[in-house]
Amino acid sequence: MRPTEYDDELARDIAFTMTVSPTPLHGLCELYDHWPTMDTIVQWKRTHKEFAELMADGIALRETLLSDEIMSLLNDESRTLEEIEAEIGRFKSVVEPAG
């Protein structure tokens, strides 16, 4: 059964993993059985200011990391335009909401 009661250690694990993983948060929730559902994470963000701040900081850092990676791709003269577009396309699932 997935957790519903807030846990500081799990919250930090979720925020860190979300920050460094290329997998969207909803995908991480499906991947990790010991994590709460997306609905629970949304509820935790509403009711626990520290978790909301961790997640916001993680999202900001994730966007910076993705931006840096995309800029590196664009500056890589050894890649064709098609290769660059394909690589950038894989980032869409990270920055665009599902469904």
BAMAR-719865 format. One record per residue: x, y, z of N, C-alpha, C, CB in turn; residue in one letter. Coordinates in Angstrom, 3 decimals, padded with zeros to 6 digits, always signed. Glycine has a CB too. Example, Ala and Ser with C-alpha at 12.3 -4.5 7.8 and 13.67 -1.06 7.14 Angstrom:
BEGIN
<atom n_u="+013.190" n_v="-005.690" n_w="+007.800" ca_u="+012.300" ca_v="-004.500" ca_w="+007.800" c_u="+013.200" c_v="-003.300" c_w="+007.800" cb_u="+011.308" cb_v="-004.473" cb_w="+009.046" residu="A"/>
<atom n_u="+012.850" n_v="-002.250" n_w="+007.080" ca_u="+013.670" ca_v="-001.060" ca_w="+007.140" c_u="+012.900" c_v="+000.030" c_w="+007.870" cb_u="+014.084" cb_v="-000.598" cb_w="+005.725" residu="S"/>
END
This chain:
BEGIN
<atom n_u="+000.849" n_v="-001.186" n_w="+000.000" ca_u="+000.000" ca_v="+000.000" ca_w="+000.000" c_u="+000.894" c_v="+001.247" c_w="+000.000" cb_u="-000.966" cb_v="-000.001" cb_w="+001.235" residu="M"/>
<atom n_u="+000.524" n_v="+002.198" n_w="-000.779" ca_u="+001.312" ca_v="+003.429" ca_w="-000.896" c_u="+001.057" c_v="+004.345" c_w="+000.307" cb_u="+000.973" cb_v="+004.169" cb_w="-002.217" residu="R"/>
<atom n_u="+002.101" n_v="+005.071" n_w="+000.720" ca_u="+001.936" ca_v="+005.939" ca_w="+001.892" c_u="+001.027" c_v="+007.131" c_w="+001.600" cb_u="+003.296" cb_v="+006.437" cb_w="+002.370" residu="P"/>
<atom n_u="+000.347" n_v="+007.542" n_w="+002.632" ca_u="-000.465" ca_v="+008.764" ca_w="+002.547" c_u="-000.057" c_v="+009.756" c_w="+003.630" cb_u="-001.966" cb_v="+008.429" cb_w="+002.672" residu="T"/>
<atom n_u="+000.515" n_v="+009.248" n_w="+004.728" ca_u="+000.955" ca_v="+010.107" ca_w="+005.822" c_u="+002.305" c_v="+010.721" c_w="+005.482" cb_u="+001.036" cb_v="+009.315" cb_w="+007.147" residu="E"/>
<atom n_u="+002.418" n_v="+012.036" n_w="+005.683" ca_u="+003.630" ca_v="+012.768" ca_w="+005.333" c_u="+004.827" c_v="+012.264" c_w="+006.118" cb_u="+003.440" cb_v="+014.255" cb_w="+005.578" residu="Y"/>
<atom n_u="+005.957" n_v="+012.118" n_w="+005.418" ca_u="+007.203" ca_v="+011.669" ca_w="+006.023" c_u="+008.329" c_v="+012.546" c_w="+005.479" cb_u="+007.469" cb_v="+010.147" cb_w="+005.730" residu="D"/>
<atom n_u="+009.056" n_v="+013.224" n_w="+006.367" ca_u="+010.120" ca_v="+014.152" ca_w="+005.949" c_u="+011.186" c_v="+013.479" c_w="+005.083" cb_u="+010.781" cb_v="+014.765" cb_w="+007.175" residu="D"/>
<atom n_u="+011.630" n_v="+012.314" n_w="+005.497" ca_u="+012.694" ca_v="+011.631" ca_w="+004.751" c_u="+012.222" c_v="+011.239" c_w="+003.347" cb_u="+013.166" cb_v="+010.380" cb_w="+005.517" residu="E"/>
<atom n_u="+011.021" n_v="+010.704" n_w="+003.251" ca_u="+010.473" ca_v="+010.339" ca_w="+001.942" c_u="+010.254" c_v="+011.581" c_w="+001.086" cb_u="+009.152" cb_v="+009.566" cb_w="+002.105" residu="L"/>
<atom n_u="+009.800" n_v="+012.651" n_w="+001.695" ca_u="+009.587" ca_v="+013.908" ca_w="+000.966" c_u="+010.898" c_v="+014.414" c_w="+000.373" cb_u="+008.977" cb_v="+014.979" cb_w="+001.894" residu="A"/>
<atom n_u="+011.976" n_v="+014.363" n_w="+001.138" ca_u="+013.289" ca_v="+014.781" ca_w="+000.629" c_u="+013.751" c_v="+013.859" c_w="-000.502" cb_u="+014.334" cb_v="+014.789" cb_w="+001.769" residu="R"/>
<atom n_u="+013.506" n_v="+012.571" n_w="-000.360" ca_u="+013.858" ca_v="+011.604" ca_w="-001.402" c_u="+013.088" c_v="+011.895" c_w="-002.696" cb_u="+013.567" cb_v="+010.164" cb_w="-000.920" residu="D"/>
<atom n_u="+011.821" n_v="+012.189" n_w="-002.579" ca_u="+010.995" ca_v="+012.505" ca_w="-003.746" c_u="+011.512" c_v="+013.760" c_w="-004.432" cb_u="+009.518" cb_v="+012.688" cb_w="-003.338" residu="I"/>
<atom n_u="+011.762" n_v="+014.807" n_w="-003.662" ca_u="+012.235" ca_v="+016.072" ca_w="-004.238" c_u="+013.589" c_v="+015.895" c_w="-004.921" cb_u="+012.335" cb_v="+017.154" cb_w="-003.150" residu="A"/>
<atom n_u="+014.503" n_v="+015.175" n_w="-004.290" ca_u="+015.825" ca_v="+014.958" ca_w="-004.883" c_u="+015.725" c_v="+014.136" c_w="-006.162" cb_u="+016.752" cb_v="+014.261" cb_w="-003.882" residu="F"/>
<atom n_u="+015.001" n_v="+013.030" n_w="-006.103" ca_u="+014.892" ca_v="+012.148" ca_w="-007.260" c_u="+014.215" c_v="+012.865" c_w="-008.416" cb_u="+014.120" cb_v="+010.876" cb_w="-006.898" residu="T"/>
<atom n_u="+013.177" n_v="+013.621" n_w="-008.141" ca_u="+012.492" ca_v="+014.381" ca_w="-009.177" c_u="+013.437" c_v="+015.380" c_w="-009.825" cb_u="+011.276" cb_v="+015.102" cb_w="-008.597" residu="M"/>
<atom n_u="+014.323" n_v="+015.955" n_w="-009.047" ca_u="+015.256" ca_v="+016.957" ca_w="-009.557" c_u="+016.257" c_v="+016.361" c_w="-010.537" cb_u="+015.994" cb_v="+017.613" cb_w="-008.408" residu="T"/>
<atom n_u="+016.797" n_v="+015.206" n_w="-010.218" ca_u="+017.900" ca_v="+014.657" ca_w="-011.015" c_u="+017.471" c_v="+013.632" c_w="-012.059" cb_u="+018.900" cb_v="+014.030" cb_w="-010.107" residu="V"/>
<atom n_u="+016.234" n_v="+013.210" n_w="-012.038" ca_u="+015.780" ca_v="+012.181" ca_w="-012.977" c_u="+015.164" c_v="+012.805" c_w="-014.224" cb_u="+014.766" cb_v="+011.253" cb_w="-012.302" residu="S"/>
<atom n_u="+015.405" n_v="+012.212" n_w="-015.400" ca_u="+014.750" ca_v="+012.698" ca_w="-016.612" c_u="+013.304" c_v="+012.222" c_w="-016.724" cb_u="+015.528" cb_v="+012.254" cb_w="-017.832" residu="P"/>
<atom n_u="+012.872" n_v="+011.376" n_w="-015.795" ca_u="+011.515" ca_v="+010.835" ca_w="-015.820" c_u="+010.551" c_v="+011.830" c_w="-015.171" cb_u="+011.455" cb_v="+009.464" cb_w="-015.094" residu="T"/>
<atom n_u="+009.406" n_v="+012.078" n_w="-015.807" ca_u="+008.411" ca_v="+012.977" ca_w="-015.193" c_u="+007.949" c_v="+012.448" c_w="-013.834" cb_u="+007.193" cb_v="+013.149" cb_w="-016.129" residu="P"/>
<atom n_u="+007.490" n_v="+013.335" n_w="-012.989" ca_u="+007.100" ca_v="+012.969" ca_w="-011.632" c_u="+006.040" c_v="+011.872" c_w="-011.620" cb_u="+006.586" cb_v="+014.189" cb_w="-010.890" residu="L"/>
<atom n_u="+005.046" n_v="+011.965" n_w="-012.487" ca_u="+004.006" ca_v="+010.926" ca_w="-012.501" c_u="+004.611" c_v="+009.565" c_w="-012.851" cb_u="+002.888" cb_v="+011.289" cb_w="-013.510" residu="H"/>
<atom n_u="+005.628" n_v="+009.552" n_w="-013.704" ca_u="+006.314" ca_v="+008.312" ca_w="-014.045" c_u="+007.119" c_v="+007.766" c_w="-012.881" cb_u="+007.219" cb_v="+008.530" cb_w="-015.232" residu="G"/>
<atom n_u="+007.726" n_v="+008.664" n_w="-012.113" ca_u="+008.468" ca_v="+008.237" ca_w="-010.928" c_u="+007.525" c_v="+007.618" c_w="-009.893" cb_u="+009.230" cb_v="+009.427" cb_w="-010.312" residu="L"/>
<atom n_u="+006.345" n_v="+008.213" n_w="-009.769" ca_u="+005.352" ca_v="+007.659" ca_w="-008.827" c_u="+004.967" c_v="+006.241" c_w="-009.228" cb_u="+004.088" cb_v="+008.554" cb_w="-008.773" residu="C"/>
<atom n_u="+004.841" n_v="+006.001" n_w="-010.516" ca_u="+004.522" ca_v="+004.654" ca_w="-010.991" c_u="+005.708" c_v="+003.708" c_w="-010.789" cb_u="+004.120" cb_v="+004.690" cb_w="-012.477" residu="E"/>
<atom n_u="+006.908" n_v="+004.218" n_w="-010.948" ca_u="+008.126" ca_v="+003.418" ca_w="-010.861" c_u="+008.445" c_v="+002.983" c_w="-009.435" cb_u="+009.288" cb_v="+004.196" cb_w="-011.422" residu="L"/>
<atom n_u="+008.258" n_v="+003.863" n_w="-008.477" ca_u="+008.632" ca_v="+003.593" ca_w="-007.091" c_u="+007.403" c_v="+003.249" c_w="-006.256" cb_u="+009.363" cb_v="+004.801" cb_w="-006.487" residu="Y"/>
<atom n_u="+007.263" n_v="+001.975" n_w="-005.941" ca_u="+006.102" ca_v="+001.506" ca_w="-005.176" c_u="+006.033" c_v="+002.057" c_w="-003.761" cb_u="+006.112" cb_v="+000.013" cb_w="-005.115" residu="D"/>
<atom n_u="+007.185" n_v="+002.473" n_w="-003.215" ca_u="+007.195" ca_v="+002.990" ca_w="-001.840" c_u="+006.847" c_v="+004.481" c_w="-001.795" cb_u="+008.569" cb_v="+002.756" cb_w="-001.196" residu="H"/>
<atom n_u="+006.641" n_v="+005.084" n_w="-002.972" ca_u="+006.237" ca_v="+006.493" ca_w="-003.034" c_u="+004.721" c_v="+006.599" c_w="-002.974" cb_u="+006.775" cb_v="+007.167" cb_w="-004.321" residu="W"/>
<atom n_u="+004.230" n_v="+007.759" n_w="-002.551" ca_u="+002.780" ca_v="+007.987" ca_w="-002.609" c_u="+002.334" c_v="+008.203" c_w="-004.060" cb_u="+002.382" cb_v="+009.210" cb_w="-001.734" residu="P"/>
<atom n_u="+001.045" n_v="+008.262" n_w="-004.245" ca_u="+000.492" ca_v="+008.569" ca_w="-005.567" c_u="+000.699" c_v="+010.054" c_w="-005.870" cb_u="-001.024" cb_v="+008.197" cb_w="-005.639" residu="T"/>
<atom n_u="+000.505" n_v="+010.429" n_w="-007.138" ca_u="+000.596" ca_v="+011.851" ca_w="-007.509" c_u="-000.399" c_v="+012.686" c_w="-006.713" cb_u="+000.344" cb_v="+012.035" cb_w="-009.018" residu="M"/>
<atom n_u="-001.604" n_v="+012.177" n_w="-006.514" ca_u="-002.609" ca_v="+012.919" ca_w="-005.745" c_u="-002.113" c_v="+013.220" c_w="-004.338" cb_u="-003.922" cb_v="+012.131" cb_w="-005.677" residu="D"/>
<atom n_u="-001.450" n_v="+012.248" n_w="-003.719" ca_u="-000.914" ca_v="+012.455" ca_w="-002.366" c_u="+000.218" c_v="+013.470" c_w="-002.388" cb_u="-000.419" cb_v="+011.124" cb_w="-001.766" residu="T"/>
<atom n_u="+001.075" n_v="+013.399" n_w="-003.392" ca_u="+002.163" ca_v="+014.377" ca_w="-003.493" c_u="+001.598" c_v="+015.786" c_w="-003.645" cb_u="+003.090" cb_v="+014.041" cb_w="-004.683" residu="I"/>
<atom n_u="+000.587" n_v="+015.943" n_w="-004.458" ca_u="-000.058" ca_v="+017.256" ca_w="-004.617" c_u="-000.630" c_v="+017.720" c_w="-003.278" cb_u="-001.182" cb_v="+017.197" cb_w="-005.694" residu="V"/>
<atom n_u="-001.263" n_v="+016.817" n_w="-002.553" ca_u="-001.816" ca_v="+017.163" ca_w="-001.240" c_u="-000.711" c_v="+017.551" c_w="-000.265" cb_u="-002.626" cb_v="+015.990" cb_w="-000.674" residu="Q"/>
<atom n_u="+000.398" n_v="+016.809" n_w="-000.275" ca_u="+001.531" ca_v="+017.145" ca_w="+000.597" c_u="+002.060" c_v="+018.538" c_w="+000.267" cb_u="+002.661" cb_v="+016.096" cb_w="+000.456" residu="W"/>
<atom n_u="+002.128" n_v="+018.875" n_w="-001.003" ca_u="+002.613" ca_v="+020.205" ca_w="-001.381" c_u="+001.681" c_v="+021.295" c_w="-000.854" cb_u="+002.744" cb_v="+020.315" cb_w="-002.911" residu="K"/>
<atom n_u="+000.383" n_v="+021.008" n_w="-000.809" ca_u="-000.591" ca_v="+021.988" ca_w="-000.309" c_u="-000.529" c_v="+022.158" c_w="+001.205" cb_u="-001.992" cb_v="+021.576" cb_w="-000.712" residu="R"/>
<atom n_u="-000.201" n_v="+021.081" n_w="+001.899" ca_u="-000.304" ca_v="+021.106" ca_w="+003.363" c_u="+001.032" c_v="+021.182" c_w="+004.090" cb_u="-001.030" cb_v="+019.896" cb_w="+003.827" residu="T"/>
<atom n_u="+002.139" n_v="+021.061" n_w="+003.359" ca_u="+003.468" ca_v="+021.087" ca_w="+003.990" c_u="+004.359" c_v="+022.069" c_w="+003.234" cb_u="+004.113" cb_v="+019.658" cb_w="+004.011" residu="H"/>
<atom n_u="+004.471" n_v="+023.253" n_w="+003.809" ca_u="+005.211" ca_v="+024.336" ca_w="+003.158" c_u="+006.640" c_v="+023.921" c_w="+002.807" cb_u="+005.237" cb_v="+025.567" cb_w="+004.058" residu="K"/>
<atom n_u="+007.306" n_v="+023.217" n_w="+003.719" ca_u="+008.690" ca_v="+022.820" ca_w="+003.469" c_u="+008.806" c_v="+021.881" c_w="+002.269" cb_u="+009.271" cb_v="+022.150" cb_w="+004.706" residu="E"/>
<atom n_u="+007.820" n_v="+021.002" n_w="+002.085" ca_u="+007.826" ca_v="+020.103" ca_w="+000.931" c_u="+007.562" c_v="+020.892" c_w="-000.348" cb_u="+006.772" cb_v="+018.984" cb_w="+001.103" residu="F"/>
<atom n_u="+006.633" n_v="+021.815" n_w="-000.298" ca_u="+006.356" ca_v="+022.661" ca_w="-001.470" c_u="+007.603" c_v="+023.434" c_w="-001.885" cb_u="+005.200" cb_v="+023.641" cb_w="-001.173" residu="A"/>
<atom n_u="+008.348" n_v="+023.931" n_w="-000.898" ca_u="+009.582" ca_v="+024.666" ca_w="-001.199" c_u="+010.655" c_v="+023.748" c_w="-001.780" cb_u="+010.114" cb_v="+025.350" cb_w="+000.063" residu="E"/>
<atom n_u="+010.792" n_v="+022.541" n_w="-001.221" ca_u="+011.747" ca_v="+021.565" ca_w="-001.761" c_u="+011.427" c_v="+021.247" c_w="-003.217" cb_u="+011.734" cb_v="+020.271" cb_w="-000.921" residu="L"/>
<atom n_u="+010.160" n_v="+021.034" n_w="-003.488" ca_u="+009.747" ca_v="+020.696" ca_w="-004.852" c_u="+009.961" c_v="+021.876" c_w="-005.793" cb_u="+008.273" cb_v="+020.263" cb_w="-004.875" residu="M"/>
<atom n_u="+009.648" n_v="+023.083" n_w="-005.347" ca_u="+009.854" ca_v="+024.269" ca_w="-006.191" c_u="+011.333" c_v="+024.474" c_w="-006.489" cb_u="+009.276" cb_v="+025.523" cb_w="-005.513" residu="A"/>
<atom n_u="+012.168" n_v="+024.314" n_w="-005.468" ca_u="+013.615" ca_v="+024.433" ca_w="-005.678" c_u="+014.113" c_v="+023.351" c_w="-006.631" cb_u="+014.366" cb_v="+024.342" cb_w="-004.335" residu="D"/>
<atom n_u="+013.597" n_v="+022.140" n_w="-006.472" ca_u="+013.985" ca_v="+021.040" ca_w="-007.342" c_u="+013.584" c_v="+021.283" c_w="-008.785" cb_u="+013.373" cb_v="+019.754" cb_w="-006.854" residu="G"/>
<atom n_u="+012.382" n_v="+021.805" n_w="-008.978" ca_u="+011.913" ca_v="+022.109" ca_w="-010.331" c_u="+012.780" c_v="+023.186" c_w="-010.965" cb_u="+010.441" cb_v="+022.556" cb_w="-010.310" residu="I"/>
<atom n_u="+013.123" n_v="+024.209" n_w="-010.214" ca_u="+013.973" ca_v="+025.281" ca_w="-010.742" c_u="+015.349" c_v="+024.735" c_w="-011.130" cb_u="+014.122" cb_v="+026.418" cb_w="-009.702" residu="A"/>
<atom n_u="+015.925" n_v="+023.897" n_w="-010.278" ca_u="+017.226" ca_v="+023.313" ca_w="-010.591" c_u="+017.131" c_v="+022.387" c_w="-011.795" cb_u="+017.776" cb_v="+022.552" cb_w="-009.382" residu="L"/>
<atom n_u="+016.060" n_v="+021.606" n_w="-011.855" ca_u="+015.851" ca_v="+020.689" ca_w="-012.985" c_u="+015.771" c_v="+021.474" c_w="-014.291" cb_u="+014.561" cb_v="+019.849" cb_w="-012.782" residu="R"/>
<atom n_u="+015.050" n_v="+022.572" n_w="-014.289" ca_u="+014.947" ca_v="+023.403" ca_w="-015.488" c_u="+016.307" c_v="+023.950" c_w="-015.901" cb_u="+013.970" cb_v="+024.554" cb_w="-015.255" residu="E"/>
<atom n_u="+017.118" n_v="+024.342" n_w="-014.932" ca_u="+018.464" ca_v="+024.828" ca_w="-015.227" c_u="+019.319" c_v="+023.721" c_w="-015.827" cb_u="+019.128" cb_v="+025.378" cb_w="-013.960" residu="T"/>
<atom n_u="+019.254" n_v="+022.530" n_w="-015.232" ca_u="+020.030" ca_v="+021.400" ca_w="-015.740" c_u="+019.606" c_v="+021.035" c_w="-017.159" cb_u="+019.873" cb_v="+020.189" cb_w="-014.817" residu="L"/>
<atom n_u="+018.302" n_v="+021.015" n_w="-017.399" ca_u="+017.800" ca_v="+020.703" ca_w="-018.740" c_u="+018.210" c_v="+021.770" c_w="-019.744" cb_u="+016.277" cb_v="+020.562" cb_w="-018.721" residu="L"/>
<atom n_u="+018.116" n_v="+023.014" n_w="-019.347" ca_u="+018.510" ca_v="+024.109" ca_w="-020.225" c_u="+019.987" c_v="+024.004" c_w="-020.584" cb_u="+018.220" cb_v="+025.462" cb_w="-019.562" residu="S"/>
<atom n_u="+020.820" n_v="+023.724" n_w="-019.597" ca_u="+022.251" ca_v="+023.553" ca_w="-019.854" c_u="+022.507" c_v="+022.397" c_w="-020.813" cb_u="+023.002" cb_v="+023.319" cb_w="-018.543" residu="D"/>
<atom n_u="+021.793" n_v="+021.306" n_w="-020.619" ca_u="+021.978" ca_v="+020.145" ca_w="-021.486" c_u="+021.530" c_v="+020.460" c_w="-022.917" cb_u="+021.200" cb_v="+018.934" cb_w="-020.937" residu="E"/>
<atom n_u="+020.423" n_v="+021.164" n_w="-023.058" ca_u="+019.949" ca_v="+021.546" ca_w="-024.392" c_u="+020.936" c_v="+022.496" c_w="-025.060" cb_u="+018.557" cb_v="+022.201" cb_w="-024.307" residu="I"/>
<atom n_u="+021.468" n_v="+023.452" n_w="-024.308" ca_u="+022.453" ca_v="+024.371" ca_w="-024.884" c_u="+023.703" c_v="+023.620" c_w="-025.332" cb_u="+022.830" cb_v="+025.463" cb_w="-023.868" residu="M"/>
<atom n_u="+024.111" n_v="+022.624" n_w="-024.568" ca_u="+025.261" ca_v="+021.818" ca_w="-024.970" c_u="+024.976" c_v="+021.086" c_w="-026.277" cb_u="+025.626" cb_v="+020.813" cb_w="-023.868" residu="S"/>
<atom n_u="+023.767" n_v="+020.568" n_w="-026.411" ca_u="+023.387" ca_v="+019.900" ca_w="-027.662" c_u="+023.435" c_v="+020.864" c_w="-028.840" cb_u="+021.984" cb_v="+019.294" cb_w="-027.542" residu="L"/>
<atom n_u="+022.893" n_v="+022.057" n_w="-028.626" ca_u="+022.848" ca_v="+023.041" ca_w="-029.707" c_u="+024.236" c_v="+023.504" c_w="-030.122" cb_u="+022.018" cb_v="+024.235" cb_w="-029.288" residu="L"/>
<atom n_u="+025.167" n_v="+023.472" n_w="-029.193" ca_u="+026.531" ca_v="+023.914" ca_w="-029.483" c_u="+027.446" c_v="+022.794" c_w="-029.965" cb_u="+027.125" cb_v="+024.542" cb_w="-028.261" residu="N"/>
<atom n_u="+026.916" n_v="+021.581" n_w="-030.045" ca_u="+027.707" ca_v="+020.432" ca_w="-030.487" c_u="+027.691" c_v="+020.376" c_w="-032.014" cb_u="+027.156" cb_v="+019.100" cb_w="-029.875" residu="D"/>
<atom n_u="+028.745" n_v="+020.843" n_w="-032.617" ca_u="+028.816" ca_v="+020.925" ca_w="-034.074" c_u="+028.934" c_v="+019.561" c_w="-034.741" cb_u="+029.983" cb_v="+021.781" cb_w="-034.479" residu="E"/>
<atom n_u="+029.194" n_v="+018.510" n_w="-033.976" ca_u="+029.318" ca_v="+017.181" ca_w="-034.569" c_u="+027.955" c_v="+016.532" c_w="-034.823" cb_u="+030.152" cb_v="+016.286" cb_w="-033.667" residu="S"/>
<atom n_u="+026.887" n_v="+017.120" n_w="-034.309" ca_u="+025.546" ca_v="+016.546" ca_w="-034.463" c_u="+024.799" c_v="+017.216" c_w="-035.614" cb_u="+024.742" cb_v="+016.688" cb_w="-033.155" residu="R"/>
<atom n_u="+023.966" n_v="+016.412" n_w="-036.261" ca_u="+023.108" ca_v="+016.948" ca_w="-037.315" c_u="+021.888" c_v="+017.592" c_w="-036.666" cb_u="+022.682" cb_v="+015.831" cb_w="-038.324" residu="T"/>
<atom n_u="+021.193" n_v="+018.406" n_w="-037.436" ca_u="+019.970" ca_v="+019.044" ca_w="-036.937" c_u="+018.948" c_v="+017.990" c_w="-036.518" cb_u="+019.364" cb_v="+019.974" cb_w="-038.011" residu="L"/>
<atom n_u="+018.832" n_v="+016.915" n_w="-037.272" ca_u="+017.886" ca_v="+015.852" ca_w="-036.950" c_u="+018.236" c_v="+015.181" c_w="-035.616" cb_u="+017.860" cb_v="+014.809" cb_w="-038.075" residu="E"/>
<atom n_u="+019.519" n_v="+014.981" n_w="-035.370" ca_u="+019.937" ca_v="+014.386" ca_w="-034.100" c_u="+019.630" c_v="+015.317" c_w="-032.932" cb_u="+021.435" cb_v="+014.057" cb_w="-034.130" residu="E"/>
<atom n_u="+019.872" n_v="+016.589" n_w="-033.137" ca_u="+019.589" ca_v="+017.573" ca_w="-032.084" c_u="+018.094" c_v="+017.629" c_w="-031.797" cb_u="+020.107" cb_v="+018.973" cb_w="-032.490" residu="I"/>
<atom n_u="+017.275" n_v="+017.666" n_w="-032.849" ca_u="+015.816" ca_v="+017.704" ca_w="-032.658" c_u="+015.320" c_v="+016.465" c_w="-031.930" cb_u="+015.101" cb_v="+017.832" cb_w="-034.008" residu="E"/>
<atom n_u="+015.882" n_v="+015.301" n_w="-032.253" ca_u="+015.482" ca_v="+014.067" ca_w="-031.576" c_u="+015.844" c_v="+014.114" c_w="-030.095" cb_u="+016.143" cb_v="+012.853" cb_w="-032.242" residu="A"/>
<atom n_u="+017.024" n_v="+014.614" n_w="-029.784" ca_u="+017.443" ca_v="+014.716" ca_w="-028.383" c_u="+016.578" c_v="+015.710" c_w="-027.629" cb_u="+018.916" cb_v="+015.127" cb_w="-028.289" residu="E"/>
<atom n_u="+016.305" n_v="+016.842" n_w="-028.224" ca_u="+015.465" ca_v="+017.850" ca_w="-027.570" c_u="+014.056" c_v="+017.308" c_w="-027.380" cb_u="+015.432" cb_v="+019.160" cb_w="-028.393" residu="I"/>
<atom n_u="+013.589" n_v="+016.520" n_w="-028.329" ca_u="+012.257" ca_v="+015.927" ca_w="-028.220" c_u="+012.088" c_v="+015.060" c_w="-026.995" cb_u="+011.960" cb_v="+015.119" cb_w="-029.435" residu="G"/>
<atom n_u="+013.141" n_v="+014.405" n_w="-026.567" ca_u="+013.028" ca_v="+013.555" ca_w="-025.373" c_u="+012.854" c_v="+014.376" c_w="-024.104" cb_u="+014.258" cb_v="+012.666" cb_w="-025.240" residu="R"/>
<atom n_u="+013.203" n_v="+015.661" n_w="-024.151" ca_u="+013.024" ca_v="+016.520" ca_w="-022.981" c_u="+011.573" c_v="+016.959" c_w="-022.807" cb_u="+013.919" cb_v="+017.742" cb_w="-023.091" residu="F"/>
<atom n_u="+010.783" n_v="+016.872" n_w="-023.870" ca_u="+009.396" ca_v="+017.340" ca_w="-023.791" c_u="+008.599" c_v="+016.621" c_w="-022.716" cb_u="+008.713" cb_v="+017.161" cb_w="-025.126" residu="K"/>
<atom n_u="+008.846" n_v="+015.328" n_w="-022.523" ca_u="+008.102" ca_v="+014.601" ca_w="-021.501" c_u="+008.471" c_v="+015.071" c_w="-020.100" cb_u="+008.353" cb_v="+013.107" cb_w="-021.631" residu="S"/>
<atom n_u="+009.624" n_v="+015.690" n_w="-019.962" ca_u="+010.062" ca_v="+016.180" ca_w="-018.661" c_u="+009.412" c_v="+017.526" c_w="-018.345" cb_u="+011.593" cb_v="+016.304" cb_w="-018.622" residu="V"/>
<atom n_u="+009.306" n_v="+018.389" n_w="-019.346" ca_u="+008.840" ca_v="+019.744" ca_w="-019.083" c_u="+007.378" c_v="+019.961" c_w="-019.434" cb_u="+009.676" cb_v="+020.715" cb_w="-019.839" residu="V"/>
<atom n_u="+006.752" n_v="+019.064" n_w="-020.184" ca_u="+005.355" ca_v="+019.217" ca_w="-020.529" c_u="+004.523" c_v="+018.249" c_w="-019.709" cb_u="+005.134" cb_v="+018.993" cb_w="-022.030" residu="E"/>
<atom n_u="+003.390" n_v="+018.686" n_w="-019.172" ca_u="+002.535" ca_v="+017.791" ca_w="-018.394" c_u="+001.997" c_v="+016.658" c_w="-019.263" cb_u="+001.374" cb_v="+018.572" cb_w="-017.766" residu="P"/>
<atom n_u="+001.771" n_v="+015.521" n_w="-018.645" ca_u="+001.238" ca_v="+014.369" ca_w="-019.374" c_u="-000.229" c_v="+014.579" c_w="-019.699" cb_u="+001.422" cb_v="+013.080" cb_w="-018.563" residu="A"/>
<atom n_u="-000.633" n_v="+013.953" n_w="-020.803" ca_u="-002.022" ca_v="+013.827" ca_w="-021.156" c_u="-002.678" c_v="+015.010" c_w="-021.695" cb_u="-002.738" cb_v="+013.417" cb_w="-020.060" residu="G"/>
END
